[in-house]
Amino acid sequence: MQITIAETMDALQEALILPAKNGKRIALVPTMGALHEGHKALIRHAATLADVVIVSIFVNPRQFGPNEDFAKYPRMFEQDVASAQEAGASYIYAPSVDDLYPEGYSTSISVGPLANELCGHFRPGHFDGVATVVSKLLMRTLPHVAVFGEKDYQQLCIIRRVVEDLDIPVEIVGVPTIREADGLALSSRNAYLSAQERAVAPQLYQILAHTGRQLVTADRPAADIIGESLVMLNMHGFKVDYLEMRDSDTLEPLESFAVPARVLV
């Protein structure tokens, strides 16, 4: 089946007239391109939940800080189209910045306190930019379900919060992180790693998994376990912004393992 590419809102909505008219169930997989096996897993999962899968490809300037990698973020559109089609996508929505944020655009979604914690503390404005672009993509595609990776777990929680707060009629589904054989989470930004950094990077997951096991099984204070893990990360050369245990649903800080929890680093 030939994949349909839409680069403007008008072209997208015209392309979706027929599936909407025929009552097809629609899924959206938002991406910034540079698709890898993690993205393809999202697309394949979306295809099990809907009749039609839309993959958006848009490097969103509003979620990058002034000293971040917007300019050099990998862009490989033709390869992305092939990967999306192979994984089961029916449509690609690849808007320009001007199409998504036309002249005079001034509205932004303020997520609230959660956007300023964890990653948000070190990336001011990042999650407001994510919430704004995802909301616009949801309103333009009007999917029944949207699929996101759990690798960006805080982002997933924030998007769920935004959809609930703004009464956007879409189901948000998270898909577990896809990893290399040595445990490194797949990421478009892994291309930035030097050979030496790539050799060390899997220790992040190994220590994260060890921390989780210790929190569940060890009869010791959580703060002691996390403190030891911080030492291990530092010994391997990582510069750690945070390592915390949080409630899986609310992301509230936890002092001890009691409810379903996530260890976030």
C-alpha positions, -999 to 999 in steps of 0.1 A, spaced: 0 0 0 13 34 -10 19 58 19 3 92 17 24 123 26 7 155 36 28 187 43 0 211 52 -31 210 74 -54 213 43 -37 184 26 -39 163 58 -75 169 64 -84 162 27 -64 129 29 -83 119 61 -118 126 47 -123 91 33 -111 70 64 -131 93 87 -162 89 65 -158 52 65 -156 51 102 -120 39 104 -102 40 137 -73 64 135 -40 63 155 -13 90 157 23 84 164 40 118 169 78 119 161 106 143 154 119 120 126 152 102 126 131 70 130 147 39 146 134 6 158 119 22 189 97 44 166 88 14 145 77 -4 176 53 25 183 40 24 147 35 -14 148 17 -12 181 -5 16 168 -14 -6 139 -29 -32 163 -51 -5 179 -64 12 147 -72 8 110 -52 38 100 -18 50 114 -6 86 109 31 93 117 38 130 122 74 141 115 82 176 129 112 189 147 95 213 171 115 245 177 93 253 207 107 224 228 144 232 223 162 256 246 186 283 234 217 261 237 202 228 226 205 209 194 176 221 172 199 230 143 218 197 142 190 174 152 192 145 126 168 150 97 164 121 71 130 124 56 131 99 28 146 72 51 119 81 77 91 76 51 104 42 42 108 32 78 72 43 87 57 26 57 76 -6 65 62 -5 101 27 -1 89 19 36 87 -7 48 62 0 85 63 29 109 70 21 143 82 53 165 78 43 201 83 67 231 81 72 254 110 51 280 92 22 255 87 21 245 123 29 280 137 16 305 111 24 342 112 8 357 143 7 325 163 10 334 200 -7 306 221 12 282 243 1 256 268 14 260 303 16 226 319 20 235 355 44 224 383 52 190 368 68 207 338 94 222 362 105 190 378 129 163 368 139 170 332 118 201 332 140 217 359 170 215 336 151 223 304 129 253 312 99 256 288 106 222 272 74 205 283 52 236 276 66 233 240 59 196 239 23 200 252 16 228 227 28 209 196 12 176 207 -21 193 213 -20 209 179 -12 176 163 -40 159 181 -65 186 170 -54 184 134 -54 146 131 -84 139 155 -72 103 162 -89 78 184 -56 69 200 -21 83 202 10 62 209 41 74 228 72 57 241 79 52 278 115 62 273 104 98 278 82 89 308 77 124 322 66 135 287 41 106 286 27 116 320 24 153 310 6 145 278 -19 123 297 -24 152 321 -29 177 292 -54 155 274 -74 150 306 -73 186 316 -83 200 282 -109 173 275 -92 162 243 -111 130 232 -82 107 226 -67 76 243 -30 80 252 -11 47 251 25 42 263 48 15 248 78 1 268 113 14 259 131 -5 231 167 -12 239 199 -24 222 211 -59 232 234 -42 258 205 -23 274 210 12 259 177 28 251 172 35 214 173 72 207 179 94 177 205 113 198 226 82 203 242 92 170 260 120 190 279 95 211 316 89 205 329 53 204 341 57 240 309 72 252 289 44 234 309 18 252 301 34 286 265 43 279 249 9 287 260 12 323 232 38 327 206 11 322 225 -15 342 227 8 372 191 19 368 179 -17 367 201 -25 398 186 4 416 151 -8 409 158 -43 421 174 -30 453 144 -7 460 120 -36 457 140 -63 476 165 -47 500 155 -39 535 173 -5 535 162 31 532 155 42 496 177 72 500 207 50 508 201 28 477 197 59 455 228 75 470 249 44 462 236 43 427 246 80 422 281 71 433 282 43 408 270 66 380 296 92 388 323 65 389 314 56 353 317 92 342 281 103 341 270 138 350 238 131 369 210 157 369 187 135 390 180 99 400 147 96 418 118 72 426 84 85 417 48 74 417 41 58 383 8 77 378 13 111 394 51 113 394 49 124 430 82 118 449 83 86 470 104 81 501 99 43 501 87 17 477 50 12 483 29 19 453 37 13 416 68 33 410 94 43 384 130 50 389 139 80 367 173 92 357 
